[in-house]
Amino acid sequence: MLFDEQELQKELAKSISSCKRSVIVLSAFIKKSAFEWFISQFKDTNIGVTIVARWTLSDLLSGISDLEVYELCKSKGWTFKIDQRNHSKVYLIDLSYAFVGSSNLTSSGLGLHSKSNFELSMKGEVSDIDLNKVNKYVDSCVAVTDEIYAKILKVYNSSEKIKNPNNIKWPKSVKDLLETDVNYLWVDDLLFSGPSSNNFNDIKHDLALLGVNSLDIDKDILAANFSELRIVKWLKSQLQKEESKSLRFGAISSRLHDALLNDPKPYRKEVKDFQVNLFNWLKYLESPDFEFSKYNVSETISLTSD
């Protein structure tokens, strides 16, 4: 059954009030007024609650998310996390069932005022596979502490007068705090093509991943964007775990397959193709962080010395 925003509001309220153990909310945008409504629905004060928001600097400056949500979470003893890739809208109740759709935890998303958005959501039971995905994802998000919040607040206050906040990003002092080791990936995090591919759909995906409109740009800019990809950070973290700081092609392929959260996972042959694309990009961009060596037919990639 599909729920519109006001129907979801009523169903969510009933579910929260009868909740026995836990609530997990994944919502890109969260507003203070809606979050206060959310808090008011709990009858049991011992419920474990975890909130994951996106909280890019532009989200906060443009007012589509509110800083006060962290303070409210803290006052309730709840966990508040950030993932700047988060675009999901999931309300998971008692690790049993979830509302999934288009409704953020905002007044517009939940029909809490007369000028609400039109939203649609569904309610369904979650499987063990679903829970594994959610738990791994939540574990990968950054838990906000008072220290992190203070630095976020300082940057926010110094940026309030910026007229067009749409493309503004966190400075390095905050960005570094919001990054964690990348242990899990989705297929969409991977490169679908190599630098010389002519497959339009694959190239379109990779351009979006790299945040560029064309590959015909300054190579240094392309390399900088490439270094920020999750797949590149995942590869670095895998190599850093090794005493030799190196791994053979086959070992990386196996780990990459295991790291993917998609169900079903791609075939191992497809994973190897994704890995070939990654290696070809590294070679094309002449990444200073990696080096390749070959013994017979086995290729090894290593982190370069600092």
Secondary structure, DSSP 8 states (H G I E B T S, - for coil): -EEEHHHHHHHHHHHHHT--SEEEEEES-B-HHHHHHHHHT-S-TT-EEEEEE---HHHHHHTSS-THHHHHHHHHT-EEEE-TT---EEEEETTTEEEEES--BSTTTTT-STT----EEEEEE--HHHHHHHHHHHHHSEE--HHHHHHHHHHHHHHTT-S--TT----HHHHGGG------B-GGGS--S-TT---HHHHHHHHHHHT-S-S-S-HHHHHHHHHTSHHHHHHHHHHHTSTTSEEEHHHHHHHHHHHB--SS---HHHHHHHHHHHHHHHHHHT-TTEEEEEETTEEEEEE---
